[in-house]
Amino acid sequence: MIYIKVKWSHSFPDEPILLYSELDRERCEIRKVEAFPGGRMGYAGLE
């Protein structure tokens, strides 16, 4: 597995500022966690 962390600098209050992704061997995203301003979190995965 490959893991990446992206810090997104912007001024959009409804968009995430941190993104954590898990990629498979073909580099397709299989899981993601998004951190938003104010502490809200989002999650997406295969399950």
SEFIZA-3560 file (N, C-alpha, C; in Angstrom, 3 decimals):
REM SEFIZA-3560
<numar><xx>0.835</xx><yy>-1.186</yy><zz>0.000</zz><atom>N</atom></numar>
<numar><xx>0.000</xx><yy>0.000</yy><zz>0.000</zz><atom>CA</atom></numar>
<numar><xx>0.879</xx><yy>1.249</yy><zz>0.000</zz><atom>C</atom></numar>
<numar><xx>0.329</xx><yy>2.293</yy><zz>-0.554</zz><atom>N</atom></numar>
<numar><xx>0.981</xx><yy>3.605</yy><zz>-0.597</zz><atom>CA</atom></numar>
<numar><xx>0.052</xx><yy>4.578</yy><zz>0.104</zz><atom>C</atom></numar>
<numar><xx>0.620</xx><yy>5.438</yy><zz>0.930</zz><atom>N</atom></numar>
<numar><xx>-0.169</xx><yy>6.425</yy><zz>1.663</zz><atom>CA</atom></numar>
<numar><xx>0.342</xx><yy>7.813</yy><zz>1.320</zz><atom>C</atom></numar>
<numar><xx>-0.593</xx><yy>8.740</yy><zz>1.101</zz><atom>N</atom></numar>
<numar><xx>-0.197</xx><yy>10.122</yy><zz>0.826</zz><atom>CA</atom></numar>
<numar><xx>-0.996</xx><yy>11.067</yy><zz>1.727</zz><atom>C</atom></numar>
<numar><xx>-0.374</xx><yy>12.195</yy><zz>2.018</zz><atom>N</atom></numar>
<numar><xx>-1.020</xx><yy>13.263</yy><zz>2.790</zz><atom>CA</atom></numar>
<numar><xx>-0.861</xx><yy>14.541</yy><zz>1.976</zz><atom>C</atom></numar>
<numar><xx>-1.969</xx><yy>15.254</yy><zz>1.797</zz><atom>N</atom></numar>
<numar><xx>-1.959</xx><yy>16.494</yy><zz>1.026</zz><atom>CA</atom></numar>
<numar><xx>-2.484</xx><yy>17.612</yy><zz>1.906</zz><atom>C</atom></numar>
<numar><xx>-1.744</xx><yy>18.696</yy><zz>1.998</zz><atom>N</atom></numar>
<numar><xx>-2.214</xx><yy>19.903</yy><zz>2.672</zz><atom>CA</atom></numar>
<numar><xx>-2.643</xx><yy>20.876</yy><zz>1.577</zz><atom>C</atom></numar>
<numar><xx>-3.932</xx><yy>21.237</yy><zz>1.579</zz><atom>N</atom></numar>
<numar><xx>-4.503</xx><yy>22.079</yy><zz>0.540</zz><atom>CA</atom></numar>
<numar><xx>-4.719</xx><yy>23.475</yy><zz>1.117</zz><atom>C</atom></numar>
<numar><xx>-3.945</xx><yy>24.429</yy><zz>0.630</zz><atom>N</atom></numar>
<numar><xx>-4.056</xx><yy>25.829</yy><zz>1.077</zz><atom>CA</atom></numar>
<numar><xx>-5.019</xx><yy>26.564</yy><zz>0.153</zz><atom>C</atom></numar>
<numar><xx>-6.126</xx><yy>27.045</yy><zz>0.711</zz><atom>N</atom></numar>
<numar><xx>-7.139</xx><yy>27.736</yy><zz>-0.067</zz><atom>CA</atom></numar>
<numar><xx>-8.019</xx><yy>28.562</yy><zz>0.869</zz><atom>C</atom></numar>
<numar><xx>-9.006</xx><yy>29.235</yy><zz>0.309</zz><atom>N</atom></numar>
<numar><xx>-9.909</xx><yy>30.064</yy><zz>1.113</zz><atom>CA</atom></numar>
<numar><xx>-11.365</xx><yy>29.622</yy><zz>0.993</zz><atom>C</atom></numar>
<numar><xx>-11.605</xx><yy>28.345</yy><zz>0.690</zz><atom>N</atom></numar>
<numar><xx>-12.960</xx><yy>27.801</yy><zz>0.542</zz><atom>CA</atom></numar>
<numar><xx>-13.372</xx><yy>27.097</yy><zz>1.838</zz><atom>C</atom></numar>
<numar><xx>-14.283</xx><yy>27.652</yy><zz>2.616</zz><atom>N</atom></numar>
<numar><xx>-14.606</xx><yy>27.085</yy><zz>3.933</zz><atom>CA</atom></numar>
<numar><xx>-15.290</xx><yy>25.718</yy><zz>3.886</zz><atom>C</atom></numar>
<numar><xx>-15.866</xx><yy>25.335</yy><zz>2.751</zz><atom>N</atom></numar>
<numar><xx>-16.563</xx><yy>24.050</yy><zz>2.645</zz><atom>CA</atom></numar>
<numar><xx>-15.711</xx><yy>22.946</yy><zz>2.021</zz><atom>C</atom></numar>
<numar><xx>-14.439</xx><yy>23.213</yy><zz>1.781</zz><atom>N</atom></numar>
<numar><xx>-13.543</xx><yy>22.221</yy><zz>1.185</zz><atom>CA</atom></numar>
<numar><xx>-12.505</xx><yy>21.776</yy><zz>2.217</zz><atom>C</atom></numar>
<numar><xx>-12.003</xx><yy>20.530</yy><zz>2.111</zz><atom>N</atom></numar>
<numar><xx>-11.030</xx><yy>20.044</yy><zz>3.088</zz><atom>CA</atom></numar>
<numar><xx>-9.692</xx><yy>20.776</yy><zz>2.994</zz><atom>C</atom></numar>
<numar><xx>-8.986</xx><yy>20.788</yy><zz>4.126</zz><atom>N</atom></numar>
<numar><xx>-7.654</xx><yy>21.389</yy><zz>4.147</zz><atom>CA</atom></numar>
<numar><xx>-6.557</xx><yy>20.325</yy><zz>4.241</zz><atom>C</atom></numar>
<numar><xx>-6.910</xx><yy>19.112</yy><zz>4.687</zz><atom>N</atom></numar>
<numar><xx>-5.995</xx><yy>17.979</yy><zz>4.710</zz><atom>CA</atom></numar>
<numar><xx>-6.690</xx><yy>16.778</yy><zz>4.094</zz><atom>C</atom></numar>
<numar><xx>-5.955</xx><yy>16.038</yy><zz>3.263</zz><atom>N</atom></numar>
<numar><xx>-6.483</xx><yy>14.823</yy><zz>2.654</zz><atom>CA</atom></numar>
<numar><xx>-5.459</xx><yy>13.705</yy><zz>2.874</zz><atom>C</atom></numar>
<numar><xx>-5.923</xx><yy>12.584</yy><zz>3.396</zz><atom>N</atom></numar>
<numar><xx>-5.097</xx><yy>11.394</yy><zz>3.576</zz><atom>CA</atom></numar>
<numar><xx>-5.669</xx><yy>10.315</yy><zz>2.674</zz><atom>C</atom></numar>
<numar><xx>-4.836</xx><yy>9.708</yy><zz>1.827</zz><atom>N</atom></numar>
<numar><xx>-5.326</xx><yy>8.693</yy><zz>0.896</zz><atom>CA</atom></numar>
<numar><xx>-4.495</xx><yy>7.425</yy><zz>0.991</zz><atom>C</atom></numar>
<numar><xx>-5.177</xx><yy>6.288</yy><zz>0.833</zz><atom>N</atom></numar>
<numar><xx>-4.517</xx><yy>4.993</yy><zz>0.724</zz><atom>CA</atom></numar>
<numar><xx>-4.682</xx><yy>4.530</yy><zz>-0.719</zz><atom>C</atom></numar>
<numar><xx>-3.561</xx><yy>4.201</yy><zz>-1.372</zz><atom>N</atom></numar>
<numar><xx>-3.566</xx><yy>3.792</yy><zz>-2.765</zz><atom>CA</atom></numar>
<numar><xx>-3.154</xx><yy>2.329</yy><zz>-2.865</zz><atom>C</atom></numar>
<numar><xx>-3.722</xx><yy>1.625</yy><zz>-3.848</zz><atom>N</atom></numar>
<numar><xx>-3.308</xx><yy>0.240</yy><zz>-4.068</zz><atom>CA</atom></numar>
<numar><xx>-2.054</xx><yy>0.211</yy><zz>-4.949</zz><atom>C</atom></numar>
<numar><xx>-1.636</xx><yy>-0.981</yy><zz>-5.355</zz><atom>N</atom></numar>
<numar><xx>-0.400</xx><yy>-1.117</yy><zz>-6.151</zz><atom>CA</atom></numar>
<numar><xx>-0.477</xx><yy>-0.422</yy><zz>-7.499</zz><atom>C</atom></numar>
<numar><xx>-1.680</xx><yy>-0.277</yy><zz>-8.024</zz><atom>N</atom></numar>
<numar><xx>-1.858</xx><yy>0.426</yy><zz>-9.298</zz><atom>CA</atom></numar>
<numar><xx>-2.068</xx><yy>1.927</yy><zz>-9.097</zz><atom>C</atom></numar>
<numar><xx>-1.940</xx><yy>2.360</yy><zz>-7.850</zz><atom>N</atom></numar>
<numar><xx>-2.100</xx><yy>3.765</yy><zz>-7.448</zz><atom>CA</atom></numar>
<numar><xx>-3.535</xx><yy>4.272</yy><zz>-7.590</zz><atom>C</atom></numar>
<numar><xx>-4.499</xx><yy>3.358</yy><zz>-7.478</zz><atom>N</atom></numar>
<numar><xx>-5.906</xx><yy>3.742</yy><zz>-7.418</zz><atom>CA</atom></numar>
<numar><xx>-6.274</xx><yy>3.982</yy><zz>-5.958</zz><atom>C</atom></numar>
<numar><xx>-6.993</xx><yy>5.052</yy><zz>-5.700</zz><atom>N</atom></numar>
<numar><xx>-7.383</xx><yy>5.396</yy><zz>-4.337</zz><atom>CA</atom></numar>
<numar><xx>-8.425</xx><yy>4.400</yy><zz>-3.826</zz><atom>C</atom></numar>
<numar><xx>-8.158</xx><yy>3.821</yy><zz>-2.641</zz><atom>N</atom></numar>
<numar><xx>-9.107</xx><yy>2.868</yy><zz>-2.076</zz><atom>CA</atom></numar>
<numar><xx>-9.728</xx><yy>3.373</yy><zz>-0.775</zz><atom>C</atom></numar>
<numar><xx>-9.090</xx><yy>4.321</yy><zz>-0.123</zz><atom>N</atom></numar>
<numar><xx>-9.646</xx><yy>4.951</yy><zz>1.085</zz><atom>CA</atom></numar>
<numar><xx>-9.179</xx><yy>6.390</yy><zz>1.153</zz><atom>C</atom></numar>
<numar><xx>-10.020</xx><yy>7.213</yy><zz>1.807</zz><atom>N</atom></numar>
<numar><xx>-9.663</xx><yy>8.631</yy><zz>1.936</zz><atom>CA</atom></numar>
<numar><xx>-10.261</xx><yy>9.191</yy><zz>3.211</zz><atom>C</atom></numar>
<numar><xx>-9.488</xx><yy>10.042</yy><zz>3.879</zz><atom>N</atom></numar>
<numar><xx>-9.971</xx><yy>10.821</yy><zz>5.017</zz><atom>CA</atom></numar>
<numar><xx>-9.735</xx><yy>12.290</yy><zz>4.672</zz><atom>C</atom></numar>
<numar><xx>-10.760</xx><yy>13.105</yy><zz>4.902</zz><atom>N</atom></numar>
<numar><xx>-10.666</xx><yy>14.540</yy><zz>4.651</zz><atom>CA</atom></numar>
<numar><xx>-10.877</xx><yy>15.293</yy><zz>5.962</zz><atom>C</atom></numar>
<numar><xx>-10.013</xx><yy>16.266</yy><zz>6.233</zz><atom>N</atom></numar>
<numar><xx>-10.136</xx><yy>17.115</yy><zz>7.424</zz><atom>CA</atom></numar>
<numar><xx>-10.498</xx><yy>18.525</yy><zz>6.960</zz><atom>C</atom></numar>
<numar><xx>-11.574</xx><yy>19.052</yy><zz>7.539</zz><atom>N</atom></numar>
<numar><xx>-12.095</xx><yy>20.359</yy><zz>7.146</zz><atom>CA</atom></numar>
<numar><xx>-11.770</xx><yy>21.413</yy><zz>8.200</zz><atom>C</atom></numar>
<numar><xx>-11.802</xx><yy>22.694</yy><zz>7.808</zz><atom>N</atom></numar>
<numar><xx>-11.634</xx><yy>23.749</yy><zz>8.803</zz><atom>CA</atom></numar>
<numar><xx>-12.694</xx><yy>23.595</yy><zz>9.898</zz><atom>C</atom></numar>
<numar><xx>-12.329</xx><yy>23.826</yy><zz>11.121</zz><atom>N</atom></numar>
<numar><xx>-13.259</xx><yy>23.692</yy><zz>12.239</zz><atom>CA</atom></numar>
<numar><xx>-13.293</xx><yy>22.303</yy><zz>12.847</zz><atom>C</atom></numar>
<numar><xx>-12.571</xx><yy>21.329</yy><zz>12.269</zz><atom>N</atom></numar>
<numar><xx>-12.469</xx><yy>20.021</yy><zz>12.860</zz><atom>CA</atom></numar>
<numar><xx>-13.365</xx><yy>18.924</yy><zz>12.288</zz><atom>C</atom></numar>
<numar><xx>-14.275</xx><yy>19.249</yy><zz>11.374</zz><atom>N</atom></numar>
<numar><xx>-15.133</xx><yy>18.226</yy><zz>10.775</zz><atom>CA</atom></numar>
<numar><xx>-14.288</xx><yy>17.283</yy><zz>9.930</zz><atom>C</atom></numar>
<numar><xx>-14.643</xx><yy>15.963</yy><zz>9.920</zz><atom>N</atom></numar>
<numar><xx>-13.920</xx><yy>14.957</yy><zz>9.172</zz><atom>CA</atom></numar>
<numar><xx>-14.868</xx><yy>14.253</yy><zz>8.211</zz><atom>C</atom></numar>
<numar><xx>-14.317</xx><yy>13.775</yy><zz>7.121</zz><atom>N</atom></numar>
<numar><xx>-15.068</xx><yy>12.974</yy><zz>6.159</zz><atom>CA</atom></numar>
<numar><xx>-14.274</xx><yy>11.724</yy><zz>5.847</zz><atom>C</atom></numar>
<numar><xx>-14.958</xx><yy>10.648</yy><zz>5.449</zz><atom>N</atom></numar>
<numar><xx>-14.315</xx><yy>9.379</yy><zz>5.163</zz><atom>CA</atom></numar>
<numar><xx>-14.968</xx><yy>8.737</yy><zz>3.948</zz><atom>C</atom></numar>
<numar><xx>-14.166</xx><yy>8.107</yy><zz>3.103</zz><atom>N</atom></numar>
<numar><xx>-14.688</xx><yy>7.335</yy><zz>1.980</zz><atom>CA</atom></numar>
<numar><xx>-13.812</xx><yy>6.107</yy><zz>1.817</zz><atom>C</atom></numar>
<numar><xx>-14.443</xx><yy>4.972</yy><zz>1.510</zz><atom>N</atom></numar>
<numar><xx>-13.699</xx><yy>3.734</yy><zz>1.316</zz><atom>CA</atom></numar>
<numar><xx>-14.523</xx><yy>2.720</yy><zz>0.569</zz><atom>C</atom></numar>
<numar><xx>-13.959</xx><yy>1.546</yy><zz>0.384</zz><atom>N</atom></numar>
<numar><xx>-14.610</xx><yy>0.486</yy><zz>-0.368</zz><atom>CA</atom></numar>
<numar><xx>-15.745</xx><yy>-0.173</yy><zz>0.412</zz><atom>C</atom></numar>
<numar><xx>-15.713</xx><yy>-0.136</yy><zz>1.722</zz><atom>N</atom></numar>
<numar><xx>-16.748</xx><yy>-0.792</yy><zz>2.519</zz><atom>CA</atom></numar>
<numar><xx>-18.036</xx><yy>-0.026</yy><zz>2.489</zz><atom>C</atom></numar>
//
